[in-house]
Amino acid sequence: MADLKERLLPPKPASATNLRDSSHRPSASGRQPFQGVDVIGLKKRGQGLRSWIRVDAATGDSQIIEVDKFTIMRRCDLPARDLRLLDPLFVYPSTILGREKAIVVNLEQIRCIITADEVLLLNSLDSYVLQYVVELQRRLKAAGGGEVWRSEGGELKTSPDYLPFEFRALEVALEAACTFLDTQAAELEIEAYPLLDELTSKISTLNLERVRRLKSRLVALTRRVQKVRDEIEQLMDDDGDMAEMYLTEKKSRMDSLFYGAEQSVMSGYRSNDGHQSISAPVSPVSSHQDSRKLEKTFSIAKSRHDGMSSAASATENIEELEMLLEAYFVVIDSSLNKLTSLKEYIDDTEDFINIQLDNVRNQLIQFELLLTTATFVVAIFGVVAGIFGMNFMIPLFDSPKAFTWVLVITGVTGAIIFSSFLWFFRYKRLMPL
């Protein structure tokens, strides 16, 4: 991995060091060097270049290329909106797009363009990007070109375990994305269950804050996994999109049509008796007619290719790609089920905590009700004391046992009133007594 990282890093030009050192040294004339050089203009001219990792389909070798956006658009026949999906400055959801000559893949850290001959991957020092390059090179060099032979009818046949280059590159991208998301789901699952069990035993502000952060991460990860799953499912449901992704077959079909068109044009230079003419046409009129004939033949071939591609898109054998997508659909669906189960467990924990809080709240209300009842009973003593504290004279004040009898009667009355309240609460089932 370290060797690949050093190889993928763009080399530092020696002229940059010399320029930096010489910029601090005054010249012989005493003036500062590079005065009058438009540095801003130099920066602007280099803004369109971007570093890409190119993996060759035939050899599996990787190299660093620096091209601008318009070169990539012409090279892969892609619109500008597809290249914006690969821009690391913007956050786009996971997308797999099948185009005429390329497959645009944006799956988590893997952002690449897959053609029938190469893979163009945005140059990055991310470990998953480097692992993607290493794994793709390993599979290309291990599988080679696959076992290909010609049947009796002249049709090319391949071994059952052979996949075209674009599908092998797409498989590595799907594997990297699914593995990355499944790893994050497993880590989140390992962290979540002990935290939720601790929260059920001890409800505190710290544990609630940790669970809140955990739930935010869970929602974000579930959204990403759901987007990858929906993208794979959408591809599996659309046979036309899957047929559009057979880049190798489309290229071979186009090459055969163009080769046939060239042969038909070259046959026009042969004489009627079957012998080839010694010299090519030299007159301007004949050259113009031959060029028009060649252009017409290529236009006919292209129209035939368009008709064949449109007809083949409906009857294309897409079992290979469908089985490939189905395998990784099962993997990403398993990750989504993990996150769904974890979310359900969090919801159950929240319900349990809410039940506990409601129970505590009910106990507090019951205690407050008992306290209010006891306060009402004690207030009766205050009323009696207030009445007998008035400044008036009655014969009861002359009796030595009057104070005792007043206390006993007031206490019994308060106890009867308190017991009546308790019986009423039990009758109304306001508290378990």
Buried (B, 14 or more C-beta within 10 A) or exposed (E): EEEBEEEBEEEEEEEEEEEEEEEEEEEEEEEEEEEEEEEEEEEEEEEEEBBBBBBBBEEBEBEBBEBEBEBBBEBBEBEEEBBEBBBEEEEEEBBBBBBEBBBBBBBBBBBBBBBBBBBBBBBBEEEBBBBBBBBBBEBBEEBEEEEEEEEEEEEEEBEEEBBBBBBBBBBBBBBBBBBBBBEBBEEBBEEBBEBBEBBEEEEEEEBEEBBEEBBEBBEEBBEBBBBBBEBBBEBBEEBEBBBBBBBBBBBBBBEEBBEEBBEBBEEEEEEEEEEEEEEEBEEEEEEEEBEEEBEEBBEEBBEEBEEBBEEBBEEBEBEBBBEBBEBBBEBBBEBBEBBBEBBEBBEEBBEEBEEEEEEEEEEEEBEEBBEEBEEEBEEBBEEBEEEBEEEEEEEEEEEEEBEEEBEEEBEEBBEEEBEEBBEEBEEEEBBEE
